[in-house]
Amino acid sequence: MSDVDAVVIGAGHNGLVTAAYLARAGLSTLLVEARDRVGGTAASETFAGATVNICNCDHLTFRTTPVMEELGLADHGLEYLDVDPAQHNMTWDSAGDGVGWTSYHDLEETLEEIAAVAPGDVDGYRRYAQTAMPAVRMIFEAAAEPPSITGLTRLALRRRLAGTSALLRWSRRSAAEVLRDYFDSELIRGPGAMTGPMVWGISPEFGGSGLGALTHAMRHVATVGRPIGGSGQVPETLLAAFTAAGGVLRAGTKVMEICCAGDAVSGVRLDDGSFVSTATVVSACNPHDTFLSWLRNPPPVARDLIRRWSEIPHADGYESKLDVVLTEAPRLKDQDRALGSTTCIAPDLASIDRGWNLMQRGQVLDRPGLLVNVPTLLDPTMAPPGLHVLSLEALYTPFGLEGGWPGSSEPRRWLEAFADLCEPGLLDSIVDWRAMTPDRYESEFHLPAGHATSFAGGPLAAFRNPNPELTAYETDLGGLYLTGAATFPGAGVWGASGRNCATVVLSNQP
């Protein structure tokens, strides 16, 4: 007799989604989380009297899934604000002159914006949207179930192959090549590359990065949203749904070992020395930790799995985020638009590629990629009256920074560079600020080298994936499953990975 039917390791949002579905299906489920609270980098926390998000607050894909409705998250208090305009786009070269364009959910409104700053790219953007939007719809629909050759073939036929050609062609190319095919202006190219490959931590010149060029189109297919009260409302309401279904959380507890009996898992050993027996273990954590650190004395059936992952290098972190609490909301110079929606301040394509190479040497671009917003302008609940929160994400910022992060002047430099683009007074209005750099993501969020391994292969990886556990969610070891950012469909607050993993686990129950 097992202690529980299932153990889920890691209470990030995907681990929470999987655990909630398993508990809702009647499985006795234990959720184990190393931190003292749930949510991982999808969480929010209090800083300087305000609510700040660990990562950026824009959710583009979560509401394309049925997770919110199926788990009744609205009943537990989850409520979204629609964000439209979706994003404002600038380059460093244009920002000083106050020149940029706004992306709306509506394509025609977006084309009007582009016509004002890059009229030669209006036709190209329309062609781009006609090609990319069906591909995005196909990805969203494919993410609703574990990808398989049969399922994807049926989906393509059901959609009359709409989007299939673009997925095939773009997946073989670089994002830079795709963007150059459609756009002449760096005002369009730069933000397109920054919100795709740069956010993924790769150069847009890399072959096979072409699906990263879809990000402009994603905002025309899905609506950007923000949970009222901060991004952390998603994991908090998922936890409420999990416990309401009878699930049990053990926070502040680390898994030390995934134990085996024969060719299957038998349970987990925790850092207090206790053993929890179970026939089902789901890891919502880094696969390298799962297979190479926790899986001890594995049976022969797992040898190929362990060999493969021992040969896969773990990438270093490359994102940082500044949380700044101020008495006044900053405004960009010569701009009528407030910073409620996210503003992308992008390097050009050549600089992004150069920035990736600098990152390999532990250096940061003079003008890094910035994603900036003031969430309190749209959601005043995130700060007391008289205060605002500035969120500033910077890319690429290497884990192995030359000279190390403690005491580095880099974070302050990004803040001052942004302040130079704003009306006077930003620095004087600061109450307090902090820098979440890759070393802190490692020490405080248990992300090795400050990086959460993210899957970026797209649905077609089901056809040619050398690591099938990333799209199938189950492993060669009986009862051991994967979910999280490392598995399909990948990073961001999406939740599809957690739901798909639960589907596979439940389909295998006796």
N, C-alpha and C positions, 0 to 999 in steps of 0.2 A: 504494500500500500504506500503510495507516494504521499509526501507531505502536502503538495499542491499539484494541480494539473499542469501549470505552466509558470515559469519564471521569466520575466522580461528584465534585461539588464540595461539600465539607462533610461532616465525619464525626461529625455528631450521630447520634442513634440511628436516625433514618429514613434518612439517607444510608448508614449502615452496613448497614441491612437491605437496601436496594436493591442496594448493591455486592455484598453476600454472595450474594444470589440470582443476580445477573448472573454472578459468577465461578463459582458452583456450576453454572450452565447452560453453562459452557464459554467464556464471553466473556473475553478478556483485558481486565482492568478495573483502572484506576488510580483510587485514591481520594486526593483532594487536600484537606488540612486546614490552615487558617491557624494554628491553635494547635499547640503541641508535643505534644498528646495528644488522643485521641479522646473523644467523648461529649458535647461541648457542655454544656448545662445538665443533662443526664441523668447527668453524671459525678459521681464522688466524688473527694476529695483529702484529703491529710493536713494537719491544722491542730492545733497545740499538742499533738502526740503522739497525736491521735485521728483517726479517719476521719469526715469530714463530707460530706454530700451538697450539691451545688451548689443544688439545689432540693429540695422536699419528697420524702420517701422512699416515700410510699404509691403503689403501682402498682395501679390498679383495672382497667385495660383490656388491658394487654399480654398477659395469659394468656387473654383471650377470643379471641385470634388463634392460628393454627397456627404462628406464626413460631418459637417455642421448639422445637417438635417437628421442624418441617421443616428447620431449620438445625442441629439437634442441639446446642443450646446447653448442655444438661445434660452432654453429653460433654466440653464445654470448661469445666465447673465451675459453671454457673449453677444455683443452688438457692434456692428461695423459702420464706419463712416465711409461713404464713397468719396474717392479723391479724383476730381476732374476739374481742371486739367490734370493729366496724369504725371507730367514731368516737364520741366523747363530745361532746355539744352543750350550749352554754350561751349566754346573752347577757350583756352587761356588767351589766345590771340584776340578773340572777339570780346571777351568779358570786360576788358579794360575800356572798351567803347560802348559797353552796355548792349551789345548785339547778341541776340539769341532767338530761339524759336521754341514754341510750346507744343508739346504732344498732347492731343486730346484723345479720348476714346473714339470720338467721331473722326473718321478719316478726312472728310471734307474740311472740317475746321483746321485740322493739322496741315492740310495742303495750303490753306490760306496763309498760315503762319510761315510756311516754307517759301511761299511766293514773295513774301516781304523781304527775306534775307538771302535766299538762294534760288532765284526764279528759274535758273537753268536746271534745277534738280526736281522741279515739280512733276514733270512727266516721268522721270526716273523713279520718284517715290511712289507714284501711282502704279507703275509697273511692278515695283518691288512689293507693294502691298497686295497686288493681285496674285503674285506668286507666293508670297510668304504667309499670308493670312490662312489659306487652306492648309498649309503645312502646320501652322500653329494649332489650328483646330484639330488636326489629326493627332498631334502630340498630346493635347489635352484629353482627347477621347481615349487614346491608347493608354494613358496613365491611369485610367479608371479601373484597370484590371492587370494582373500579371502578364507581361508581354510574352507571347509565344508566336511561332511561325504561323500556326493555324489562325490564331486570333488576329494577328496583324494582316494576314491575307484577307480574312473576312471583312475587317475594318476597311481596307483599301477598296474592296469590291463594293461594300456598302456605300462608301463615299464616292464611288465611281472614279477612283484613283486620284481624286482631288487632293493635292498636296503631296502625293507619293513621289512624283518626279522631282520636286524641289528637295524633298528629304534625301533622296538618293544622290542627286547631283551635288547639293551643298555639303553633304556629310563627307564627301571626298575632297573638298576644296578647303582653302583657308578662308577665314572670315574676311580678311582684308581683300582677297580677290573678289569675293561676292559683293562687298560694299563698293569696291571700285567699279564693278560692272554697272552699278545703278546710279552712283552719285559722284559728282565732281568736287563738291564742296566738303572741306573738312568739318564744317558745321554739322553736316549730317553723318559723315564717316566717323569722326572722332567719338561722339557720344554712342554711336552704334557699336563700335569696338569696345568702348569702355564698359558699357553695361552688359556686354557678352563676354568675350574672352578675357578682358582685364579683370572682371569680377570673378572669373574662373581661375585666375592666377596664371594664365598662359598668354603668349604673344598672339595677336591676331594674324600673324604671318605663318603660324604653324599649320601644316597640312592636317586636314581632318577637323579643323575648328569651325568649319563653315556654318554649322547650326547656330553658332553664337551670333550670327548676323540676324537672327530672327527677333531680337529683343524689341526693336521698334514696333514690329507688327504685333507682338504680344499685347501691347497696350490698346490695340484696336479690337482685339478679340475678347480679352478679359478686362474687368474694371479694377483698377487699383483701389484697395481698401485699407483702412486702419481700424483695429479694434479700439473702441472707446475705453480709455484708461490705460492704453499701452499695449504693445505686442504681447506682453505676458498674460493678457486675458485669455489667449488661446490655450496655453498649457494649464492655466488655473482652472478653466472650465472643463478641459479634458480630464484633469484630475478629479473634479467633482463628478463627472459622468462615470469615471472608473470606480470611485468609491461608492457611488450610489448603486452600482451594479454588483457590489460585494467585493471588489478588489481591495487588496491590502498594499500599502506603500511602506517601504523601509528606506527612509532617507538617511543621509549621513552614514551610509554603509557601502563598503566596497566588496566587489566579487574578487576573490583571490584565485579561484580555480573552477573551471568547468570540468566536472568529473564524468568518467565514462565507465560503462559496463558492457563488455562485448563490443559490438559495432554501433552503439548508441549512447547518448548522454544518460547519466543517471542522477544528476543533480548539480548543485553549486555549493562551493565552500566560501563562506563569508569571512570578513576580516576579524570578526569576533571569535572565529574558530568553529562556528556552528555550520552544520551541513543541512541543506534543504534538498530533499529528494524530489525528483520530478522526471517525467519522460519528455518534457518539452522545454527547451531553453531558447529564448529569442534574444539575440544581442543587437541592441540599438546603438552600439558603440563602434569605434574604429576597428575594421577587420583585422588589422595587424595585432592589436591587443587581443582580440577574440581568439585568433588562431595561434599566435606565436607566444603569447604571455599566459593566457588563462587556460588554454587547452593543454593539459599536462598528461603525460603518459597516454597519448592518443593511440587508438587501435590502428592496424595497418590500412584500413579502409580510408583513413584520413591523411595518409602519407603524401599523396599527390597534392591535396589541398594545401598542406603546410609547406611543401616544397615551393609551390607556385607563389604563395604569399611571402615566403622568405626571400624570394628573388624580386619582388615588387618594391621599389624604393618608396618610402613614405615622404610625401612632399612637405615642405616647410610652409608655415603660415605667411601670409602676405597682406593681410588687411589690418587696419587699425581704425579706431573710432574715438573721436573726442566728444565728450558730453560737457556742455557749457551751460551753466545757469546764469541768466542775465536779468537785469531790471528792464531792459528795452529789447524788443525784437529787432534784429538787424535788417537792413535793407540794402540791396545792391545799388550801386551808383547808376543813375540814369535809367532806373527800371520802375515801371508802374506796378509790377507784380510783386506781391509779398512772397515770402519763402515758406508758405504753408505746404505747397507741393514740393517734391524733391527737385532740386536744381543739380544738374550734372555739369560739372566744369571739367572738360575732357582735354587731355593732350591730343595732338594730331596722331595719325596712324604711325608715322615714323617715330615719333617720340614715345608712343606706347611700346613699340618694339624695342627701342633703345632702353626704355625703363625696365623691361623684362631682363635684358642683359645686365644692366646695372644691378638689379636685384640679386643676380647670381654672385655678384661681388660684394654683397652686403650694403649696397648704396641705394639711395632714393632719388628719384627725379627732382630737379629743381622745382618743377611745377607738376606735382603728382596729380593723379586723378582724384577729384573730390565729388562726393555725393552729399548734398547739404539740404537740410530742412529745419524748420522750426515747428515741431509737432503741436506745440501749445497754441499756435494760431488757429488750427482746426479743431483741437481738442483741449479746451481750457482746463479740463479735469486733471491734466498731468502736472500742474503746478499751482501753488496758491496764488491768490490775486497779487498782481504786481511783479510776478516773475515769469520768465519764459525759458524754454529749453532750446538750445541750438545743438543739433546732431550733425556731426561732420565726419564722414568716413573717408579714409585716405588709402589709395592704392598706387603702386605696389610698395609695401613697407615690409622688408624682409625680416623673418625671425632672427636670422643671423646678422643683424645690423652691425656694420663696422664700428667697433668700439662698444657695442652693447647698448641695450635700451635704458637701463638705469642711469639717470643723469643726462641722457641725450637731449640735445636742443631741438631735435627733429619735430616732435609734436607741436611745440610752441611755434616753430617756423611755419607749419601748415596753417595754424590759427592766424598768425600775423599776415600770411599771404592772402588768406581769405578776407581778413579785415581790410586789406588794401583795396579790395574790390567793392567794399561796402561804404555807405555814408559814414562820416566820422562818428566816433563815439562807441563803437562796438567794444573795444578793449577796456574802456573806462566803465562800461556797464556790467562787467563780469563780477558775479558774486563768488563763484568757484568753478573750477573745471578739472577734468581728469582725462587721462589718455589710456584707453584700453588698447594695448599693443600686443603683438603676438606672444611675447613672453608671459603676459598676464593671462591670455587665453589658455596657455599651457598650465600655468600654476593654479589658476582659479577655476577653470572649466574642464580640466583633465583632457585637453586636446593636445596630443603629442606634437611637439614643435609648433604649437599654436595653430594647428590646422585640422579641420574636420574633413577627412577624405570625402570628396564629392564625386558622384557619378555624373558624367557629362556625355554619355554615349548615345543618348536618344533611343527611341523604340527599336530602331534597326539593329541595335546591339544584340537583340534576341537571335539574330541570324548568324552573327559572327563574333560572339563574346568569348574570349579566352578564359574568363572567370565567370562561369554560368551562375554561380550563387548570387551574383549581383543583380541578375534579372529574374532568377527563379526563386530567390529568397530562402531556399533550402539548400543544405550542404550534403556532402557525401556521408557525413556522420548522422545517423538516425536521430531525429528529434532536435537537431541544432539548426536554427534559422537565423537569418540576418534581416535587419531593416535599417532605416536611417539614411543620412545623406549619401552614404557610399553606394546605396542601391538605387535602382531605377524608381522614379524618374530624376532623382538628384536633389540638389541643394535648394535652399530657400524654405520658407514656411509653406509647404505644399501639403504634406500629410498623406499623399497618395501611396508612398512607400509603406507607411504603417498600416494602412487599410489593406493593401495588396498582400502584405506579409500575413496579416490576420486571416485573409481569405485562404491562403495556402495552408496555414497551420490548421484551420478548422476543417479544410477538405481532407486532411490526413488523420483526423481523429477517428478512433474506432466507433 
